[in-house]
Amino acid sequence: MQIVKIPEKQILEGDILKVIFALGWPVIVSSLLQIGYNMADTFWLGRWGNANNAMSAVAAMQIAWPLIFVMISLSIGFAIAGISIVSQYTGAKKVAKASEATGQLLSLGIVLGVFIGLIGILITPYLIQIMHLDADVAKYAYQYMVIIFLGLPFMFITSIFMSVLRAYGDSITPMKVSAIGVGLNIILDPFLINGYYGFPELGVIGAAIATVFTRGIATGISLWILFKGVGNLKVKLEYFKLKLHFVKKIFRIGLPASMGQFSSAIGIFILMWIIASLPNSTIALAAYGVGERIIDIGFIIVDGIGVGMATVIGHSLGAKKYDRAGATFKEALKLTFLILAIETFIIIIFRYQLVAFFIPHSPEVIEEGALFLLIFGIGIPFFGIISSVEGLYEGAGNTKPIMVIDIVRLWGFRVLFSFILGIMLGLGSTGVWIGMAISNVATAILSLGFYLTGSWKMRVIE
């Protein structure tokens, strides 16, 4: 597999938007592939069995992922640590240290993946019980979650692999690996979910098996690439032996981000509980699930900009070019807000058609999903501000502001306003959608406040 790294001189001195695009477009493609995988799952489950089976399966997937996310939030923190450490070591021309840090990250990822996966399997029945779901939704959510937790080490390893290579300056190789995994997943879905051409009709179980199997393939390819070497970045077995100073550095950067993600995941779990408590819970959950898939499409360009921005900022701080780091943030911020505003306008105009594409035989879900996109869409562009500020601090390795932003966004704003408007004031799902939109606007203001403090002007490497 051909390795393509952006030259260091270009990252540190080239035109900012061109560098961000060069680093970001493969991430955009990877995100598009991931969206394709999510859409394929929703598409085929939405056509599985009768209308009730389809609606329950889609609702179960929407319940399952926030619960899974509660358990995998630690991996996100370590991925952020990988971005900070590897990008800054590379910018400081200490690639040997970046290679060693990669081995340490992978070692921790394997251990945590096994441990958290086992914990997840044990507590899944209790998590689902708390939600008070319809019987079919609960059954499908349980089946899906147990299988996904079995494959959690694969998820952790590939997440670290993607983050490390992008931080090093190679976004194309992760894109190729993602294409292989997602492509296989999309191919397997109709056979394992719907039982085409003599395959067993496994429904939600089939979706989970396809996901874990293809992630295993992607993990094998990822490790092979890292041991073979990407430019001067090369992992050796000896790097997997954990060293205290590296572990401390990784936890110092990754733990606050993980705590922020964990708190966010719990907040999303509570949000799912709020939606599940509504009179039209199954319809609202399915509508939210489809709506989220559609909104994810609008975020793919922002994902690419964010990774490109964080990489340039990390390299710039590693090379002590603080002015370039600040200029990179400002360019990325303006671009993300504008792109999300345009994409949201398009989504709102075609909201009914978009929801109907995923779940065509449920008019109640189509109506509710269109309402969700209309109301929540108002707050979507403001997520561009949140994403840009968090990317700035990811590159810097100062993850405490990220933790605060994530916690306040979900707990201080989203859960609070959704509960007050949806449950206490009796506005139902409409109130929940309004509360979600308010949370993005309020958090964007908070995020800009952190940027103005200048606390991102720091390095995490020696």
C-alpha positions as CSV (number, residue, x, y, z in Angstrom):
1,M,0.0,0.0,0.0
2,Q,1.5,3.3,-1.1
3,I,2.2,5.7,1.7
4,V,1.6,9.5,1.1
5,K,2.7,12.0,3.7
6,I,2.4,15.7,3.3
7,P,5.9,17.3,3.4
8,E,6.7,18.9,6.7
9,K,7.7,22.2,5.0
10,Q,4.3,22.4,3.4
11,I,2.5,21.8,6.7
12,L,4.5,24.5,8.5
13,E,4.9,27.1,5.7
14,G,2.4,26.4,2.9
15,D,-1.0,28.1,2.3
16,I,-3.2,27.2,5.3
17,L,-6.4,26.4,3.5
18,K,-4.5,24.3,0.9
19,V,-2.7,22.3,3.6
20,I,-6.0,21.8,5.5
21,F,-7.6,20.5,2.3
22,A,-4.6,18.2,1.5
23,L,-4.8,16.7,5.0
24,G,-8.6,16.8,5.2
25,W,-10.0,15.5,1.9
26,P,-9.0,11.9,2.7
27,V,-10.7,12.3,6.1
28,I,-13.8,13.6,4.3
29,V,-13.8,10.5,2.1
30,S,-13.3,8.2,5.2
31,S,-16.2,10.0,6.9
32,L,-18.3,9.6,3.8
33,L,-17.6,5.9,3.8
34,Q,-18.5,5.7,7.5
35,I,-21.7,7.5,6.8
36,G,-22.3,5.0,4.0
37,Y,-21.9,2.2,6.4
38,N,-24.4,3.8,8.9
39,M,-26.8,4.5,6.0
40,A,-26.5,0.9,4.8
41,D,-27.3,-0.5,8.2
42,T,-30.3,1.9,8.5
43,F,-31.4,1.2,4.9
44,W,-31.4,-2.6,5.2
45,L,-32.8,-2.7,8.7
46,G,-35.5,-0.3,7.6
47,R,-36.5,-3.0,5.0
48,W,-36.1,-6.0,7.3
49,G,-39.3,-8.0,7.9
50,N,-42.5,-6.1,8.4
51,A,-43.0,-2.4,9.2
52,N,-42.9,-3.1,13.0
53,N,-39.7,-5.1,12.8
54,A,-38.1,-2.4,10.7
55,M,-39.1,0.4,13.0
56,S,-38.0,-1.5,16.1
57,A,-34.7,-2.4,14.6
58,V,-33.9,1.2,13.6
59,A,-35.0,2.4,17.1
60,A,-32.8,-0.3,18.7
61,M,-29.7,0.9,16.7
62,Q,-30.4,4.5,17.9
63,I,-30.6,3.3,21.5
64,A,-27.6,0.9,21.2
65,W,-24.9,3.4,20.0
66,P,-25.2,5.9,22.8
67,L,-24.9,3.1,25.3
68,I,-21.9,1.7,23.4
69,F,-20.4,5.1,23.3
70,V,-20.6,5.3,27.1
71,M,-18.2,2.4,27.2
72,I,-15.8,3.4,24.4
73,S,-15.4,7.1,25.3
74,L,-11.9,6.2,26.7
75,S,-10.7,5.3,23.3
76,I,-11.5,8.8,22.0
77,G,-9.3,10.3,24.7
78,F,-6.4,8.2,23.6
79,A,-7.0,9.0,20.0
80,I,-6.8,12.7,20.9
81,A,-3.6,12.1,22.9
82,G,-2.2,10.4,19.7
83,I,-3.0,13.5,17.7
84,S,-1.3,15.9,20.1
85,I,1.8,13.8,20.9
86,V,2.5,12.5,17.4
87,S,1.9,15.8,15.6
88,Q,4.0,17.8,18.0
89,Y,6.9,15.3,18.0
90,T,6.8,15.3,14.2
91,G,6.8,19.1,14.1
92,A,9.7,19.2,16.5
93,K,11.6,16.6,14.2
94,K,11.5,13.9,16.8
95,V,9.8,11.1,14.8
96,A,11.5,8.3,16.8
97,K,9.7,9.6,19.8
98,A,6.5,9.7,17.8
99,S,7.0,6.0,16.8
100,E,7.6,5.0,20.4
101,A,4.5,6.9,21.5
102,T,2.4,5.1,18.9
103,G,3.5,1.7,20.3
104,Q,2.5,2.8,23.8
105,L,-0.9,4.0,22.6
106,L,-1.6,0.7,20.8
107,S,-0.6,-1.3,23.9
108,L,-3.0,0.7,26.1
109,G,-5.7,0.4,23.4
110,I,-5.5,-3.4,23.4
111,V,-5.7,-3.7,27.2
112,L,-8.5,-1.2,27.5
113,G,-10.4,-2.7,24.6
114,V,-10.5,-6.1,26.1
115,F,-11.3,-4.8,29.6
116,I,-14.0,-2.4,28.6
117,G,-15.5,-4.9,26.2
118,L,-16.0,-7.4,28.9
119,I,-17.5,-4.8,31.3
120,G,-19.8,-3.7,28.5
121,I,-21.1,-7.3,28.0
122,L,-21.8,-7.7,31.7
123,I,-23.7,-4.5,32.2
124,T,-25.6,-4.4,28.9
125,P,-28.8,-6.0,30.3
126,Y,-28.9,-3.4,33.1
127,L,-28.3,-0.5,30.8
128,I,-31.2,-1.6,28.6
129,Q,-33.5,-2.3,31.6
130,I,-33.1,1.3,32.7
131,M,-34.4,2.5,29.4
132,H,-37.9,0.9,29.8
133,L,-38.0,0.1,26.1
134,D,-40.6,-1.8,24.1
135,A,-39.9,-5.5,24.1
136,D,-38.7,-5.8,20.5
137,V,-36.5,-2.7,20.7
138,A,-34.9,-4.0,24.0
139,K,-34.2,-7.4,22.5
140,Y,-32.6,-6.0,19.3
141,A,-30.5,-3.5,21.2
142,Y,-29.2,-6.2,23.5
143,Q,-28.3,-8.5,20.6
144,Y,-26.4,-5.8,18.8
145,M,-24.5,-4.4,21.8
146,V,-23.1,-7.7,23.0
147,I,-21.6,-8.5,19.6
148,I,-20.2,-5.0,19.2
149,F,-18.6,-5.2,22.7
150,L,-16.9,-8.5,21.7
151,G,-15.1,-6.6,18.9
152,L,-14.2,-3.5,21.0
153,P,-10.4,-4.1,20.8
154,F,-10.6,-3.8,17.0
155,M,-12.4,-0.5,17.3
156,F,-9.7,0.9,19.7
157,I,-6.8,-0.2,17.6
158,T,-8.2,1.2,14.3
159,S,-9.1,4.5,16.1
160,I,-5.5,4.9,17.3
161,F,-4.1,4.0,13.9
162,M,-6.2,6.5,12.1
163,S,-5.4,9.3,14.6
164,V,-1.6,8.6,14.6
165,L,-1.2,8.5,10.9
166,R,-3.3,11.7,10.3
167,A,-1.3,13.4,13.0
168,Y,1.9,12.4,11.3
169,G,0.7,14.0,8.0
170,D,-0.7,11.0,6.1
171,S,-4.4,11.0,5.8
172,I,-4.6,8.9,2.7
173,T,-3.5,5.6,4.2
174,P,-6.2,5.6,6.9
175,M,-8.7,6.4,4.1
176,K,-7.7,3.3,2.2
177,V,-8.0,1.1,5.2
178,S,-11.4,2.6,6.0
179,A,-12.5,2.0,2.5
180,I,-11.6,-1.7,2.7
181,G,-13.4,-2.2,6.0
182,V,-16.5,-0.1,5.2
183,G,-16.8,-1.6,1.7
184,L,-16.8,-5.1,3.0
185,N,-19.4,-4.1,5.6
186,I,-21.7,-2.6,3.1
187,I,-21.4,-5.7,0.9
188,L,-22.1,-8.1,3.8
189,D,-25.2,-6.1,5.2
190,P,-27.9,-7.3,2.8
191,F,-26.7,-10.9,3.0
192,L,-26.5,-11.1,6.8
193,I,-29.4,-8.7,7.7
194,N,-32.0,-9.8,5.1
195,G,-30.8,-13.3,4.2
196,Y,-30.2,-12.9,0.5
197,Y,-28.9,-15.8,-1.7
198,G,-29.3,-18.5,1.0
199,F,-27.6,-16.6,3.9
200,P,-29.4,-16.8,7.2
201,E,-31.7,-13.8,7.9
202,L,-30.1,-12.4,11.1
203,G,-31.5,-8.9,11.2
204,V,-29.8,-6.8,13.9
205,I,-27.4,-9.7,14.7
206,G,-26.3,-9.7,11.1
207,A,-25.6,-6.0,11.2
208,A,-23.4,-6.5,14.3
209,I,-21.5,-9.5,12.9
210,A,-20.7,-7.6,9.7
211,T,-19.4,-4.7,11.7
212,V,-17.1,-6.7,14.0
213,F,-15.8,-9.0,11.2
214,T,-14.8,-6.1,8.9
215,R,-13.2,-4.1,11.8
216,G,-11.1,-7.2,12.5
217,I,-9.9,-7.1,8.9
218,A,-9.1,-3.4,9.2
219,T,-7.2,-4.0,12.4
220,G,-4.9,-6.6,10.8
221,I,-4.1,-4.2,7.9
222,S,-3.5,-1.3,10.3
223,L,-1.0,-3.2,12.4
224,W,0.8,-4.5,9.3
225,I,1.2,-0.9,8.0
226,L,2.6,0.4,11.3
227,F,5.1,-2.4,11.7
228,K,6.2,-2.0,8.1
229,G,6.6,1.7,8.6
230,V,5.1,4.9,7.3
231,G,8.0,7.1,6.2
232,N,10.1,7.4,9.4
233,L,7.2,6.5,11.6
234,K,7.7,2.8,12.4
235,V,6.4,0.7,15.3
236,K,8.5,-2.1,16.9
237,L,7.4,-4.8,19.4
238,E,9.6,-3.3,22.0
239,Y,7.5,-0.1,21.9
240,F,4.5,-2.1,23.2
241,K,6.2,-2.5,26.6
242,L,4.6,0.3,28.7
243,K,6.8,3.0,30.1
244,L,5.7,5.1,33.0
245,H,6.6,8.5,31.6
246,F,4.7,7.8,28.3
247,V,1.7,6.4,30.1
248,K,1.6,9.5,32.4
249,K,1.7,11.8,29.3
250,I,-1.0,9.8,27.5
251,F,-3.3,9.8,30.5
252,R,-2.6,13.5,31.2
253,I,-3.8,14.4,27.7
254,G,-6.3,11.6,27.1
255,L,-8.0,11.4,30.5
256,P,-9.7,14.8,30.5
257,A,-10.9,14.3,26.9
258,S,-12.1,10.8,27.9
259,M,-14.0,12.2,30.9
260,G,-15.6,14.8,28.7
261,Q,-16.6,12.2,26.2
262,F,-17.8,9.8,28.9
263,S,-19.9,12.6,30.4
264,S,-21.3,13.4,27.0
265,A,-22.1,9.7,26.4
266,I,-23.9,9.6,29.7
267,G,-25.7,12.8,28.7
268,I,-26.7,11.2,25.4
269,F,-27.9,8.1,27.3
270,I,-30.1,10.4,29.5
271,L,-31.3,12.2,26.4
272,M,-32.3,8.8,25.0
273,W,-34.2,8.1,28.2
274,I,-36.0,11.4,27.9
275,I,-37.1,10.5,24.4
276,A,-38.0,7.0,25.4
277,S,-40.2,8.5,28.1
278,L,-42.3,10.4,25.6
279,P,-45.8,9.2,24.6
280,N,-44.6,8.6,21.0
281,S,-41.3,7.1,22.1
282,T,-40.7,4.5,19.4
283,I,-41.6,6.9,16.7
284,A,-39.5,9.7,18.2
285,L,-36.5,7.3,18.6
286,A,-36.7,6.1,15.1
287,A,-37.1,9.7,13.8
288,Y,-34.1,10.8,15.8
289,G,-32.1,7.9,14.5
290,V,-32.8,8.6,10.9
291,G,-32.4,12.4,11.4
292,E,-29.0,11.8,13.0
293,R,-27.9,9.8,10.0
294,I,-28.9,12.6,7.7
295,I,-27.1,15.2,9.8
296,D,-24.0,13.1,9.9
297,I,-23.8,13.6,6.1
298,G,-23.5,17.3,6.6
299,F,-20.6,16.9,9.1
300,I,-18.3,15.0,6.8
301,I,-16.6,18.1,5.4
302,V,-16.3,19.5,8.9
303,D,-14.6,16.3,10.1
304,G,-12.0,16.7,7.4
305,I,-11.4,20.4,8.2
306,G,-11.1,19.5,11.9
307,V,-8.5,16.8,11.4
308,G,-6.5,19.0,9.0
309,M,-6.6,21.9,11.4
310,A,-5.6,19.9,14.4
311,T,-2.7,18.4,12.5
312,V,-1.4,21.8,11.3
313,I,-1.8,23.3,14.8
314,G,0.0,20.3,16.4
315,H,2.9,20.5,14.0
316,S,3.0,24.3,14.4
317,L,3.1,24.2,18.2
318,G,5.8,21.5,18.0
319,A,7.9,23.8,15.9
320,K,7.0,26.8,18.2
321,K,5.1,28.6,15.4
322,Y,2.3,30.0,17.5
323,D,1.1,32.6,15.1
324,R,0.6,30.0,12.4
325,A,-1.4,27.9,14.9
326,G,-3.7,30.8,15.6
327,A,-4.2,31.7,12.0
328,T,-5.0,28.1,11.1
329,F,-7.8,28.1,13.7
330,K,-9.4,31.3,12.4
331,E,-9.4,30.1,8.8
332,A,-10.9,26.7,9.8
333,L,-13.6,28.4,12.0
334,K,-14.9,30.6,9.2
335,L,-14.9,27.8,6.7
336,T,-16.8,25.3,8.9
337,F,-19.5,27.7,10.0
338,L,-20.2,28.7,6.3
339,I,-20.2,25.1,5.1
340,L,-22.6,23.9,7.8
341,A,-24.9,26.8,7.2
342,I,-25.2,25.9,3.5
343,E,-25.6,22.2,4.2
344,T,-28.3,22.9,6.8
345,F,-30.3,25.0,4.4
346,I,-30.3,22.1,1.9
347,I,-31.3,19.5,4.5
348,I,-34.2,21.6,5.7
349,I,-35.6,22.1,2.2
350,F,-35.5,18.4,1.4
351,R,-36.2,17.1,4.9
352,Y,-39.3,15.0,4.1
353,Q,-37.7,13.3,1.1
354,L,-34.5,12.5,3.0
355,V,-36.3,10.9,5.9
356,A,-38.6,8.9,3.6
357,F,-35.6,7.5,1.8
358,F,-34.5,5.6,4.9
359,I,-37.8,4.5,6.3
360,P,-40.4,4.8,3.5
361,H,-43.3,2.8,5.0
362,S,-43.7,4.7,8.3
363,P,-45.5,8.1,7.7
364,E,-45.4,8.9,11.5
365,V,-41.6,8.6,11.5
366,I,-41.3,10.6,8.3
367,E,-43.4,13.5,9.8
368,E,-41.5,13.4,13.1
369,G,-38.1,13.1,11.5
370,A,-38.8,16.1,9.2
371,L,-39.8,18.1,12.3
372,F,-36.5,17.2,14.0
373,L,-34.5,18.3,11.0
374,L,-36.3,21.6,10.8
375,I,-35.9,22.5,14.5
376,F,-32.5,21.1,15.3
377,G,-31.2,22.3,12.0
378,I,-31.2,25.9,13.3
379,G,-28.4,25.0,15.7
380,I,-26.2,22.9,13.4
381,P,-24.0,25.7,12.0
382,F,-23.0,26.6,15.6
383,F,-21.5,23.1,16.0
384,G,-18.8,24.3,13.5
385,I,-17.6,26.8,16.2
386,I,-17.6,24.1,18.9
387,S,-15.7,21.6,16.6
388,S,-13.1,24.2,15.6
389,V,-12.3,25.2,19.2
390,E,-12.1,21.6,20.3
391,G,-9.8,20.9,17.3
392,L,-7.6,23.8,18.4
393,Y,-7.2,22.3,21.9
394,E,-6.7,18.8,20.5
395,G,-3.7,20.0,18.5
396,A,-2.4,21.8,21.6
397,G,-2.8,18.8,23.9
398,N,-4.6,20.9,26.5
399,T,-7.7,18.8,26.8
400,K,-9.3,20.2,30.0
401,P,-11.2,22.9,28.0
402,I,-12.5,20.1,25.8
403,M,-13.7,18.2,28.8
404,V,-15.6,21.3,30.1
405,I,-17.1,22.1,26.8
406,D,-18.4,18.5,26.3
407,I,-19.8,18.2,29.8
408,V,-21.5,21.6,29.7
409,R,-22.9,21.1,26.2
410,L,-24.7,17.8,27.1
411,W,-25.5,18.3,30.8
412,G,-25.6,22.0,31.3
413,F,-27.6,22.7,28.2
414,R,-28.9,19.8,26.1
415,V,-30.2,17.4,28.8
416,L,-31.5,20.3,31.0
417,F,-33.4,22.2,28.2
418,S,-34.7,19.0,26.6
419,F,-36.1,17.8,30.0
420,I,-37.6,21.1,30.9
421,L,-39.2,21.7,27.5
422,G,-40.0,18.2,26.6
423,I,-41.1,16.7,29.9
424,M,-41.8,19.4,32.5
425,L,-43.5,21.9,30.1
426,G,-45.2,19.0,28.2
427,L,-44.0,20.0,24.7
428,G,-43.0,16.4,23.9
429,S,-40.6,15.6,21.2
430,T,-40.9,19.2,19.8
431,G,-39.5,20.5,23.2
432,V,-36.6,18.0,23.1
433,W,-35.7,19.1,19.5
434,I,-35.8,22.8,20.6
435,G,-33.6,22.0,23.7
436,M,-31.0,20.3,21.5
437,A,-30.8,23.3,19.1
438,I,-30.4,25.7,22.1
439,S,-27.5,23.6,23.4
440,N,-25.4,24.1,20.3
441,V,-25.9,27.9,20.3
442,A,-25.0,28.3,24.0
443,T,-22.0,25.9,23.8
444,A,-20.6,27.8,20.8
445,I,-20.5,31.0,22.9
446,L,-18.8,29.1,25.7
447,S,-16.2,27.7,23.3
448,L,-15.3,31.1,21.9
449,G,-14.7,32.2,25.5
450,F,-12.1,29.5,25.9
451,Y,-10.3,30.5,22.7
452,L,-10.0,34.1,23.9
453,T,-8.2,33.0,27.1
454,G,-5.2,31.9,24.9
455,S,-4.7,28.7,27.0
456,W,-4.2,26.8,23.7
457,K,-0.7,28.3,23.3
458,M,1.2,25.4,24.9
459,R,3.1,22.2,24.0
460,V,2.9,18.7,25.6
461,I,6.3,17.5,24.4
462,E,9.7,18.0,26.0
